[in-house]
């Protein structure tokens, strides 16, 4: 399921469809079942800027996160 949600802002109703799509495609805010959410540089795990431009890895923590898949114990390894 989703881990972030970009809530619709009523002020976006009057925008052109391309602009609405750009805004809706943003990362959003953490979902109610997450304990933590951050964006980091993949190589260093340093936090990235919340500027809508800087690329980073999404790291989540919560009760919907698991280490791996059933019968595939190595699938959850980050290294």
SULPE-V29616 format. One record per residue. N is the residue number from 0. BURIAL is + if it has 9 or more other ideal C-beta (glycine too) atoms within 8 Angstrom, else -. D_LAST is the distance of its C-alpha to the last C-alpha in Angstrom with 1 decimal. Layout:
[[N BURIAL D_LAST] [N BURIAL D_LAST]]
//
This chain:
[[0 - 24.0] [1 - 24.0] [2 + 22.1] [3 + 24.1] [4 - 27.7] [5 + 29.8] [6 - 33.1] [7 - 36.1] [8 - 38.4] [9 - 42.1] [10 - 42.8] [11 + 40.7] [12 - 43.4] [13 - 45.6] [14 - 43.0] [15 - 42.8] [16 - 40.4] [17 - 38.1] [18 + 37.8] [19 + 37.3] [20 - 34.5] [21 - 32.8] [22 + 33.1] [23 + 32.0] [24 - 28.8] [25 - 27.5] [26 - 24.6] [27 - 27.0] [28 - 26.8] [29 + 24.7] [30 + 26.1] [31 - 28.1] [32 - 25.7] [33 + 22.8] [34 - 22.6] [35 + 20.6] [36 + 19.6] [37 - 18.5] [38 + 17.5] [39 + 15.2] [40 + 14.5] [41 - 11.1] [42 - 11.0] [43 - 12.6] [44 - 12.4] [45 - 16.2] [46 - 18.5] [47 + 20.1] [48 - 23.8] [49 - 25.4] [50 - 27.6] [51 - 26.9] [52 - 26.0] [53 - 22.8] [54 - 19.7] [55 + 16.6] [56 - 13.8] [57 + 15.4] [58 + 14.1] [59 + 16.3] [60 - 17.4] [61 + 20.3] [62 - 21.9] [63 - 20.9] [64 - 17.1] [65 - 15.6] [66 - 12.5] [67 + 13.0] [68 - 16.0] [69 - 18.9] [70 - 18.9] [71 - 15.4] [72 - 13.3] [73 - 10.0] [74 - 10.4] [75 + 9.2] [76 - 5.6] [77 - 3.8] [78 - 0.0]]
//
